[in-house]
C-alpha cells in the first residue's frame, strides 16, 4: 500500500511537471525569436551576439553557485526566486526605454529562464524511473514544444505592428500561474542530498558516469545550433530578406511542429526498440544539410524557407530527445552538479556561437553563417557514432 501511494504521488508529480513544462515553454518561447531584433534597435547588429555571450557568462557563473544554494534553501524556494526574477525582468523589458536597463533586464531574464529549466529537471528526475526515461522526457518535451508552437502563432498576431513590449508583458504574467502551481504541488518537495563536485574531481565524476561526456558534447552542439539560429535567423529573415513579422512568426510556428510530433514517439522508441546512436546521427545529418542550404536561398520565397526551416527542426527534434534520454539514463536527481553542467551547455553555446558569428560577420555576409553552421553540425554526426546505446 505504501509503495502504491509513493507511485501515485510520483505520477501526479510527473503530470504537474508536464503542466509547468508547458507554461515554461510559453514563458521562454514568446520572446525567444524577437530578442535579437529588439536589441538591434538599441545596438549595432554585430554587438547583439556579444550581449547574448555576456548573458551566458552570467548564467555559467550562476550555475557554479547553484548546488550551494540548493543545499541551503532547497529546489522549491530556488524555483520561486528565479520565477520572480524572470517575471520581473520580462516586465522591465516591457516598461523601460533605457538601453543599459534593457540590456541588464535581458541578462537577468536569460539567466533565470535557463536556471528554471534546471529546477524543473530536478522535480521531474525525482519522479522518473530509468526504464521509462525516454517516454517521460519525450512527453515533457512534447508539452514544452506545444507551447513553443502556440507562442509563435500568438506572436504572429501581436507582432503585426512590432508590439515587442506587449509580448514581454505577457511573458512576465505567465510566471504567476507557474508560481501558483509550484506552490501547490512542490511546497513539501523533499530534496535529495545534492552532491557538489569540486572542480578537481569533476573529470573523475564524468568518467565514472559512462557516456556523460558524449552527452555533453552532443547537447553543446545542439545548443550551438539553437543559439545561432535563434539569434541570426530572425535578423536575416526580417531585416535582410524582408519578411514581415507576421510571415516570419508563421514560418517559425510551422518550423517547430516536428518537436511536437516526433519527440514523444522517438523517446518511447528509444526505450523499447532502438538505441540513441542511429537517431542522433540521422538528426545531425538532416540539420547539417538543411541549414547549409539556407546560404544559397536569397529570394523571399516563403514556401522554400519554411520547408528548409521545418527540415532543420526535424533533425534537431531527433537530436534533442535522444540527447536528453541518453543523459538522464546516466544520472539521477542526486547528481545536481552533473545535471547543472548539462544545462550549462546552453549558456556555453551562447558564449561561443555568437562570438564566432560576430568574428565571421567582420569578413562574410550574414547568409554565410548558415553554411558554416551546417559544417559544424557534421561534427555532431561524427560524435554520435562513438556512443554506446543504452539498450
C-alpha positions as CSV (number, residue, x, y, z in Angstrom):
1,X,0.0,0.0,0.0
2,X,2.8,2.4,0.9
3,X,4.5,1.6,-2.4
4,X,1.3,2.3,-4.2
5,X,0.9,5.7,-2.5
6,X,4.5,6.6,-3.4
7,X,3.8,5.6,-7.0
8,X,0.7,7.7,-7.2
9,X,2.5,10.7,-5.8
10,X,5.3,10.3,-8.4
11,X,2.7,10.0,-11.2
12,X,1.0,13.2,-10.0
13,X,4.4,14.9,-9.7
14,X,5.3,14.0,-13.3
15,X,1.9,15.3,-14.6
16,X,2.4,18.5,-12.7
17,X,5.8,18.8,-14.3
18,X,4.2,18.5,-17.7
19,X,1.9,21.4,-16.9
20,X,4.8,23.5,-15.6
21,X,6.8,22.5,-18.7
22,X,4.0,23.8,-20.9
23,X,3.9,27.2,-19.1
24,X,7.7,27.4,-19.0
25,X,7.7,26.7,-22.8
26,X,5.3,29.7,-23.3
27,X,7.5,31.8,-21.0
28,X,10.6,31.0,-23.0
29,X,9.1,31.0,-26.4
30,X,7.0,34.2,-26.6
31,X,10.1,36.5,-26.6
32,X,12.7,34.0,-27.9
33,X,12.8,35.0,-31.5
34,X,12.4,38.7,-31.0
35,X,15.3,39.3,-28.5
36,X,17.9,39.8,-31.2
37,X,15.8,42.1,-33.3
38,X,14.6,44.0,-30.2
39,X,18.2,44.6,-29.0
40,X,19.2,45.6,-32.6
41,X,17.0,48.7,-32.1
42,X,19.5,49.9,-29.4
43,X,22.7,48.3,-30.6
44,X,24.5,47.6,-33.9
45,X,23.7,44.1,-35.2
46,X,27.3,43.0,-34.7
47,X,27.1,43.6,-31.0
48,X,23.8,41.8,-30.4
49,X,25.7,38.5,-30.2
50,X,28.1,39.9,-27.7
51,X,25.2,40.7,-25.3
52,X,24.0,37.1,-25.7
53,X,27.5,35.9,-24.8
54,X,27.6,38.2,-21.8
55,X,24.3,36.9,-20.6
56,X,25.6,33.4,-21.0
57,X,28.7,34.1,-18.9
58,X,26.5,35.4,-16.1
59,X,24.4,32.2,-16.4
60,X,27.5,30.0,-16.1
61,X,28.7,31.8,-13.0
62,X,25.2,31.4,-11.5
63,X,25.3,27.7,-12.1
64,X,28.6,27.4,-10.3
65,X,26.8,28.5,-7.1
66,X,23.5,26.6,-7.6
67,X,24.4,23.4,-5.7
68,X,25.3,25.6,-2.7
69,X,22.0,27.5,-3.0
70,X,20.0,24.3,-3.3
71,X,21.6,22.8,-0.2
72,X,20.8,26.0,1.7
73,X,17.2,26.7,0.7
74,X,16.1,23.7,-1.5
75,X,14.8,23.5,-5.0
76,X,11.3,24.7,-4.3
77,X,12.4,28.0,-2.8
78,X,15.0,28.4,-5.5
79,X,12.4,27.9,-8.2
80,X,10.2,30.7,-6.7
81,X,13.2,33.1,-6.5
82,X,14.0,32.6,-10.2
83,X,10.4,32.8,-11.2
84,X,10.3,36.2,-9.5
85,X,13.5,37.3,-11.2
86,X,12.3,36.0,-14.6
87,X,8.9,37.7,-14.3
88,X,10.3,41.0,-13.1
89,X,13.0,41.2,-15.8
90,X,10.4,40.5,-18.5
91,X,8.3,43.3,-17.1
92,X,11.3,45.6,-17.2
93,X,11.8,44.8,-20.9
94,X,8.2,45.8,-21.4
95,X,8.4,49.0,-19.5
96,X,11.9,50.5,-19.8
97,X,13.3,52.7,-22.6
98,X,16.9,53.0,-21.4
99,X,19.4,50.8,-23.3
100,X,21.5,49.9,-20.2
101,X,18.4,48.9,-18.2
102,X,17.1,46.8,-21.1
103,X,20.4,45.1,-21.5
104,X,20.5,44.3,-17.8
105,X,16.9,43.1,-17.8
106,X,17.7,40.8,-20.8
107,X,20.7,39.3,-19.0
108,X,18.6,38.6,-15.8
109,X,15.8,37.2,-17.9
110,X,18.1,34.9,-19.9
111,X,19.8,33.6,-16.8
112,X,16.6,33.0,-14.9
113,X,15.0,31.0,-17.7
114,X,18.0,28.7,-18.0
115,X,18.0,28.1,-14.3
116,X,14.3,27.4,-14.3
117,X,14.8,24.6,-16.8
118,X,17.3,23.1,-14.3
119,X,14.9,23.5,-11.4
120,X,12.2,21.6,-13.4
121,X,14.8,18.9,-14.3
122,X,15.2,18.2,-10.6
123,X,11.4,18.0,-10.0
124,X,10.9,15.7,-13.0
125,X,14.0,13.5,-12.4
126,X,13.0,12.9,-8.8
127,X,9.9,11.0,-10.0
128,X,11.3,9.3,-13.1
129,X,12.3,5.7,-13.5
130,X,15.1,4.8,-15.9
131,X,13.0,2.2,-17.8
132,X,10.6,5.0,-18.9
133,X,13.0,7.9,-19.1
134,X,12.7,8.3,-22.8
135,X,8.9,8.3,-22.6
136,X,8.8,10.8,-19.7
137,X,11.4,13.1,-21.3
138,X,9.7,12.9,-24.7
139,X,6.3,13.7,-23.1
140,X,7.8,16.6,-21.1
141,X,9.4,18.0,-24.3
142,X,6.1,17.5,-26.1
143,X,4.3,19.9,-23.8
144,X,7.2,22.4,-23.9
145,X,7.2,22.3,-27.7
146,X,3.4,22.6,-28.0
147,X,3.9,25.8,-26.1
148,X,6.6,27.0,-28.5
149,X,4.3,26.4,-31.5
150,X,1.4,28.2,-29.9
151,X,3.6,31.1,-28.8
152,X,4.7,31.7,-32.4
153,X,1.1,31.6,-33.6
154,X,0.2,34.1,-30.9
155,X,3.2,36.3,-31.7
156,X,2.2,36.4,-35.4
157,X,-0.9,38.5,-34.3
158,X,0.8,40.5,-31.5
159,X,3.8,41.5,-33.7
160,X,1.8,42.9,-36.6
161,X,2.9,46.4,-35.6
162,X,6.1,45.2,-33.9
163,X,4.5,45.3,-30.4
164,X,7.5,43.9,-28.7
165,X,6.6,45.3,-25.3
166,X,3.2,43.7,-25.2
167,X,4.9,40.3,-25.8
168,X,7.3,40.9,-22.9
169,X,4.4,41.8,-20.6
170,X,2.6,38.6,-21.5
171,X,5.8,36.7,-20.8
172,X,6.0,38.3,-17.4
173,X,2.4,37.4,-16.5
174,X,2.9,33.7,-17.2
175,X,5.2,33.4,-14.2
176,X,2.1,34.0,-11.9
177,X,0.3,30.7,-12.7
178,X,3.7,28.9,-12.7
179,X,4.4,30.1,-9.2
180,X,0.9,29.1,-8.0
181,X,1.2,25.6,-9.4
182,X,4.7,25.2,-8.0
183,X,3.5,26.3,-4.5
184,X,0.6,23.9,-4.6
185,X,2.5,20.9,-5.9
186,X,6.0,21.2,-4.6
187,X,5.8,23.1,-1.3
188,X,6.7,19.8,0.5
189,X,9.2,18.6,-2.1
190,X,11.9,16.6,-0.3
191,X,15.3,17.5,-1.7
192,X,17.9,14.8,-2.1
193,X,21.4,15.4,-0.9
194,X,22.8,17.5,-3.7
195,X,26.3,16.5,-4.4
196,X,28.6,19.4,-5.2
197,X,31.6,18.1,-7.1
198,X,34.8,20.1,-6.7
199,X,36.4,21.1,-10.0
200,X,39.4,18.9,-9.4
201,X,37.2,15.9,-9.1
202,X,34.8,16.8,-11.8
203,X,36.7,14.9,-14.6
204,X,36.7,11.7,-12.4
205,X,32.9,12.1,-11.8
206,X,32.2,12.5,-15.5
207,X,34.3,9.4,-16.3
208,X,32.5,7.5,-13.6
209,X,29.2,8.1,-15.4
210,X,30.0,6.4,-18.7
211,X,28.6,8.3,-21.7
212,X,28.1,11.6,-19.9
213,X,31.0,13.4,-21.6
214,X,29.5,12.4,-25.0
215,X,26.1,13.6,-23.9
216,X,27.6,17.0,-23.0
217,X,29.3,17.3,-26.4
218,X,26.1,16.4,-28.3
219,X,24.0,18.8,-26.3
220,X,26.5,21.5,-26.7
221,X,26.4,21.2,-30.5
222,X,22.6,21.1,-30.4
223,X,22.5,24.3,-28.2
224,X,25.1,25.8,-30.5
225,X,22.7,25.3,-33.4
226,X,19.8,26.7,-31.5
227,X,21.7,29.8,-30.4
228,X,22.9,30.6,-33.9
229,X,19.5,30.1,-35.4
230,X,17.6,32.0,-32.7
231,X,19.9,35.0,-32.8
232,X,20.6,35.3,-36.5
233,X,17.6,33.7,-38.4
234,X,15.1,36.4,-37.3
235,X,17.6,39.1,-38.1
236,X,18.3,37.7,-41.5
237,X,14.7,36.9,-42.5
238,X,13.2,40.2,-41.2
239,X,16.0,42.7,-41.7
240,X,17.7,41.3,-44.8
241,X,15.2,39.1,-46.8
242,X,12.3,41.4,-46.0
243,X,9.7,39.1,-44.5
244,X,7.1,40.8,-42.2
245,X,6.9,39.7,-38.6
246,X,3.5,38.0,-39.3
247,X,5.2,35.9,-42.1
248,X,8.3,35.2,-40.0
249,X,6.4,34.0,-36.9
250,X,4.1,31.9,-39.0
251,X,7.2,30.2,-40.6
252,X,8.6,29.7,-37.1
253,X,5.3,28.1,-35.9
254,X,5.4,25.6,-38.7
255,X,9.1,25.1,-38.2
256,X,8.6,23.9,-34.6
257,X,5.9,21.3,-35.4
258,X,8.4,18.4,-35.6
259,X,9.3,18.9,-32.0
260,X,5.6,18.3,-31.2
261,X,5.1,15.4,-33.5
262,X,8.3,13.4,-33.2
263,X,9.9,13.7,-29.7
264,X,7.4,11.7,-27.6
265,X,7.2,8.7,-30.1
266,X,11.0,8.8,-30.6
267,X,11.5,8.8,-26.8
268,X,9.3,5.7,-26.5
269,X,11.2,4.1,-29.5
270,X,14.5,4.7,-27.7
271,X,13.2,3.0,-24.5
272,X,11.8,-0.1,-26.3
273,X,13.3,-0.8,-29.7
274,X,16.2,1.3,-30.8
275,X,19.1,2.9,-29.0
276,X,20.0,6.6,-29.4
277,X,23.0,6.3,-31.8
278,X,21.2,5.9,-35.1
279,X,18.7,8.6,-34.4
280,X,21.3,11.1,-33.2
281,X,23.4,10.5,-36.3
282,X,20.5,10.9,-38.7
283,X,19.3,14.0,-36.9
284,X,22.6,15.8,-37.1
285,X,22.9,15.0,-40.8
286,X,19.5,16.4,-41.5
287,X,20.4,19.5,-39.6
288,X,23.6,20.0,-41.5
289,X,22.2,19.6,-44.9
290,X,19.0,21.7,-44.5
291,X,20.9,24.5,-42.6
292,X,23.7,24.8,-45.2
293,X,21.1,25.0,-48.0
294,X,19.8,28.3,-46.5
295,X,23.0,30.1,-47.6
296,X,22.0,29.7,-51.2
297,X,18.4,31.0,-50.8
298,X,18.2,34.7,-51.0
299,X,14.7,35.0,-52.6
300,X,11.7,35.9,-50.5
301,X,10.1,32.5,-51.1
302,X,8.1,31.7,-48.0
303,X,7.4,28.1,-49.1
304,X,11.0,27.1,-49.6
305,X,12.2,28.9,-46.5
306,X,9.5,27.2,-44.4
307,X,10.5,23.8,-45.8
308,X,14.2,24.3,-45.0
309,X,13.4,25.6,-41.5
310,X,11.0,22.7,-41.0
311,X,13.6,20.1,-42.1
312,X,16.3,21.6,-39.9
313,X,14.0,21.1,-36.9
314,X,13.1,17.5,-37.9
315,X,16.8,16.8,-37.3
316,X,17.0,19.0,-34.2
317,X,14.0,17.3,-32.6
318,X,15.6,13.9,-33.1
319,X,18.9,15.1,-31.5
320,X,17.1,16.9,-28.6
321,X,15.0,14.0,-27.3
322,X,17.8,11.4,-27.9
323,X,20.5,13.5,-26.1
324,X,18.1,14.2,-23.2
325,X,17.1,10.5,-22.9
326,X,20.7,9.3,-23.2
327,X,21.9,11.8,-20.5
328,X,19.1,11.3,-17.9
329,X,19.6,7.5,-18.2
330,X,23.1,8.0,-16.9
331,X,22.4,10.2,-13.9
332,X,19.9,10.6,-11.0
333,X,18.5,13.7,-9.3
334,X,21.3,13.4,-6.7
335,X,23.8,14.4,-9.4
336,X,22.9,18.1,-9.2
337,X,26.3,19.2,-10.4
338,X,26.3,16.9,-13.4
339,X,22.7,18.0,-14.3
340,X,23.7,21.6,-13.9
341,X,26.7,21.1,-16.2
342,X,24.4,19.6,-18.8
343,X,22.2,22.7,-18.6
344,X,25.2,25.0,-18.9
345,X,25.9,23.6,-22.3
346,X,23.3,26.0,-23.4
347,X,24.9,29.2,-22.0
348,X,28.3,27.9,-23.1
349,X,27.0,27.6,-26.6
350,X,25.5,31.1,-26.3
351,X,29.0,32.3,-25.3
352,X,30.9,30.6,-28.1
353,X,28.5,30.7,-31.0
354,X,27.7,34.5,-31.0
355,X,31.4,35.3,-30.6
356,X,32.3,33.1,-33.6
357,X,29.5,34.6,-35.6
358,X,30.5,38.1,-34.7
359,X,34.0,37.5,-35.9
360,X,32.8,35.9,-39.1
361,X,30.5,38.8,-39.8
362,X,33.6,41.0,-40.0
363,X,34.6,39.2,-43.2
364,X,31.4,37.5,-44.6
365,X,27.8,38.3,-45.0
366,X,25.1,37.1,-42.7
367,X,23.9,34.5,-45.1
368,X,27.2,32.6,-44.9
369,X,26.7,31.8,-41.3
370,X,24.2,29.1,-42.3
371,X,26.7,27.0,-44.3
372,X,29.3,27.3,-41.5
373,X,26.7,26.1,-39.1
374,X,25.9,23.2,-41.3
375,X,29.5,22.1,-41.4
376,X,29.7,22.3,-37.6
377,X,26.7,20.1,-37.3
378,X,28.6,17.3,-39.1
379,X,30.8,17.1,-36.1
380,X,27.7,16.1,-34.1
381,X,27.1,13.3,-36.6
382,X,30.7,12.1,-36.0
383,X,30.5,12.2,-32.2
384,X,27.2,10.3,-32.2
385,X,28.8,7.3,-34.0
386,X,31.0,6.7,-31.0
387,X,28.4,6.5,-28.2
388,X,27.1,3.2,-26.7
389,X,23.4,2.7,-27.0
390,X,21.6,2.3,-23.6
391,X,19.5,-0.7,-24.8
